[in-house]
Amino acid sequence: MKVLVPVKRVIDYNVKVRVKADQTGVDLANVKMSMNPFDEIAVEEAVRLKEKGKATEIVAISIGSQQASETIRTALAMGADRGILVKTDGDVEPLAVAKILKAIVEAEQPGLVITGKQAIDDDSNQTGQMLAALLGWGQGTFAHKLELDGSTAKIEREIDGGLQTVEVKLPAVMTTDLRLNEPRYASLPNIMKAKKKPIEEKSPADYGVDVTPRLKVLKVAEPAKRGGGVKVKSVAELLDKLSEAGAI
């Protein structure tokens, strides 16, 4: 079974995000970039499936600038077999990403698509669900555990009230949650091997997709600074303060 894993290049989660002085967006100049953490989990899960003999090939896909090839190389070093880079400048909205992925899925014919549940830059949490809808495939979102059994996948997913188990027929789309696994660090030999693995370059036009944004960002601002706390002398005063703040 072939597994497709979309990966996104985002600001590293350890970096403090800065807003541009003109408030038109986030400052990306001289900022460390890395693979979206949820996508790392998706790659790790695909590699584990291959190690168990459940998957035969892993294809890492990224949509973005030429620098996104570095993100694909990271996936290849973790264990993916080859990559596809869909080159485009500027931000690509979730619907356009899903349409591109749909075209790639139709060309590659995978048995499973594993995506991160969301990217930490826009927090949209839309691409996996949109892709499943466009393909007409079953989906299991916020996966906590995955088990493959022949032509079905049993997915334990995180919900507000705890855990829920769903069973979907393959092919299907799955989005990963934080506790699905712990991604491995790529070893030096695998990093060297990744340099020789193929990355095919495409454009949105090759898939007949218009990536023109449908939304316009009017303003980006930092959240208000948190005010200092106060000390209270009694439980009654604490309850009064919480009541004034609307907390109770």
C-alpha positions in Angstrom: 0.0 0.0 0.0 1.2 3.5 -0.9 0.9 6.2 1.7 0.9 9.9 0.9 2.0 12.4 3.6 1.6 16.2 3.0 4.2 18.2 5.0 4.3 22.0 5.5 7.2 24.4 6.1 6.3 26.6 9.1 8.1 28.8 11.6 9.8 26.5 14.1 7.6 26.0 17.2 10.5 27.2 19.5 10.6 30.6 17.8 8.8 33.6 19.2 6.6 34.9 16.4 7.0 38.6 15.6 4.4 40.8 13.8 5.6 43.1 11.1 5.8 46.8 12.0 3.1 47.6 9.3 0.9 44.8 10.7 0.5 43.2 7.3 1.6 39.8 8.5 4.2 37.8 10.4 7.9 38.6 10.1 9.7 35.7 8.4 13.1 37.4 7.9 16.0 35.4 9.4 13.5 33.1 11.2 14.2 29.4 11.7 11.7 27.3 9.7 11.0 23.6 10.1 8.4 20.9 9.4 5.0 21.4 11.0 5.0 19.3 14.2 1.8 17.5 13.4 3.2 16.6 10.0 6.2 15.1 11.7 3.8 12.8 13.5 2.2 11.9 10.2 5.5 11.0 8.6 6.5 9.0 11.7 3.2 7.0 11.6 3.7 6.3 7.8 7.3 5.1 8.5 6.0 2.8 11.3 3.4 1.3 8.9 6.2 0.6 6.4 8.4 -1.0 9.1 5.4 -3.3 10.0 5.0 -4.3 6.4 1.7 -2.5 6.1 3.0 0.1 3.6 5.2 -0.3 0.6 6.0 3.3 -0.3 5.8 6.7 1.4 5.5 9.8 -0.7 6.0 13.2 1.0 4.3 16.2 -0.6 4.8 19.9 0.1 3.2 23.0 -1.5 5.2 26.2 -1.3 8.4 27.9 -2.3 11.6 26.2 -3.3 12.7 26.2 0.3 9.9 23.7 1.0 12.2 21.1 -0.6 14.2 21.2 2.7 11.0 20.1 4.5 10.6 17.2 2.1 14.3 16.2 2.6 13.5 16.0 6.4 10.7 13.6 5.6 12.9 11.6 3.3 15.6 11.4 6.1 12.9 10.1 8.5 12.1 7.3 6.1 9.9 8.5 3.2 10.9 7.2 -0.2 10.3 10.1 -2.5 8.9 13.6 -2.6 6.7 15.9 -4.7 7.2 19.7 -4.5 4.4 21.8 -5.8 6.1 25.2 -6.3 4.2 28.4 -5.7 4.9 31.7 -4.1 2.8 33.2 -1.4 0.3 31.5 1.0 -1.9 28.8 -0.3 -5.3 28.5 1.4 -6.6 25.1 2.7 -9.1 24.6 -0.1 -6.5 25.1 -2.8 -4.1 22.7 -0.9 -6.9 20.1 -0.8 -7.6 20.5 -4.5 -3.9 20.0 -5.3 -3.7 17.0 -3.0 -6.8 15.5 -4.7 -5.2 15.7 -8.1 -2.0 14.1 -6.7 -4.0 11.3 -5.0 -5.8 10.6 -8.3 -2.4 10.3 -10.0 -0.7 8.3 -7.3 -3.6 6.1 -6.2 -2.5 5.6 -2.5 -4.3 3.5 0.0 -4.0 6.0 2.8 -3.3 9.8 3.2 -2.0 10.9 6.5 -1.9 14.6 7.3 -1.3 16.6 10.4 -4.5 17.8 12.0 -3.5 21.4 11.5 -0.5 23.6 10.8 0.8 25.7 13.7 1.0 28.9 11.5 -2.6 29.3 10.5 -4.3 26.7 12.8 -7.0 26.1 10.1 -7.6 22.4 10.7 -9.4 22.1 7.4 -7.2 20.5 4.7 -7.7 16.8 5.8 -11.4 17.1 6.0 -11.7 19.0 2.7 -9.5 16.4 1.0 -11.7 13.6 2.2 -14.8 15.4 1.0 -13.4 16.1 -2.4 -12.3 12.5 -2.8 -15.5 11.0 -1.3 -13.3 9.0 1.1 -13.8 8.1 4.7 -11.9 10.1 7.2 -10.6 9.7 10.8 -9.5 13.0 12.3 -7.5 13.7 15.5 -6.0 10.2 15.5 -4.7 8.9 18.8 -4.1 5.4 17.5 -4.2 3.6 14.2 -4.7 -0.1 13.3 -4.9 -1.4 9.8 -6.7 -4.7 9.1 -6.9 -5.6 5.5 -9.2 -3.2 3.7 -10.2 -1.3 6.8 -8.6 1.1 9.3 -9.5 1.3 12.9 -8.8 4.8 14.2 -9.0 5.8 17.9 -9.5 9.6 17.9 -9.4 12.3 20.6 -12.6 14.1 21.3 -13.7 16.5 24.1 -15.2 13.8 26.2 -12.3 11.3 25.9 -11.6 8.8 23.1 -13.7 7.5 20.2 -13.0 4.6 17.9 -14.2 4.6 14.3 -13.7 2.2 11.5 -13.3 3.4 7.9 -12.8 1.5 4.6 -9.6 2.1 2.7 -8.6 4.2 0.9 -9.1 6.9 3.5 -7.8 10.1 4.9 -6.4 10.4 8.5 -5.3 13.4 10.4 -2.9 13.0 13.3 -3.2 14.3 16.9 -0.3 15.1 19.3 -0.3 11.8 21.2 -0.4 9.4 18.2 3.4 8.9 18.4 6.8 10.5 19.1 8.6 11.4 15.9 12.2 10.0 15.5 15.3 12.1 14.9 16.8 11.5 11.5 20.2 9.8 11.8 23.2 11.1 9.9 23.4 8.2 7.5 19.7 8.6 6.7 20.2 12.4 6.1 22.9 11.6 3.6 20.7 9.0 1.9 17.9 11.5 1.7 20.0 13.7 -0.5 19.9 11.1 -3.2 16.1 10.4 -3.0 14.1 11.9 -5.8 11.9 15.1 -5.5 9.6 15.8 -8.4 8.8 19.4 -9.0 5.4 20.5 -10.2 3.2 23.6 -10.2 -0.4 24.2 -9.3 -1.1 24.7 -13.0 0.0 21.1 -13.7 -2.9 20.0 -11.6 -5.4 22.6 -13.0 -5.7 24.4 -9.6 -6.0 28.2 -9.1 -4.3 29.1 -5.9 -5.4 32.8 -6.0 -6.4 33.6 -2.3 -10.1 34.0 -1.6 -9.4 35.7 1.7 -7.6 39.0 2.3 -5.7 39.7 5.6 -6.6 43.2 6.7 -4.4 43.4 9.8 -2.2 41.2 12.0 -1.7 42.3 15.6 -0.1 40.8 18.7 -2.4 39.9 21.6 -2.8 42.4 24.4 -0.1 42.0 27.1 -1.3 40.2 30.2 -1.8 42.4 33.2 -0.4 41.7 36.7 -2.2 39.6 39.2 -3.5 40.8 42.6 -3.4 39.2 46.0 -6.6 38.6 47.9 -7.1 38.3 51.7 -9.9 35.8 51.8 -11.9 33.2 49.9 -14.9 35.6 49.8 -12.8 38.3 48.2 -11.5 35.8 45.7 -15.0 34.8 44.7 -16.0 38.5 44.4 -13.0 39.0 42.0 -13.9 36.0 39.9 -17.5 37.0 39.7 -16.5 40.5 38.6 -14.4 39.0 35.8 -17.3 36.8 34.7 -15.4 33.6 35.6 -18.2 32.3 37.8 
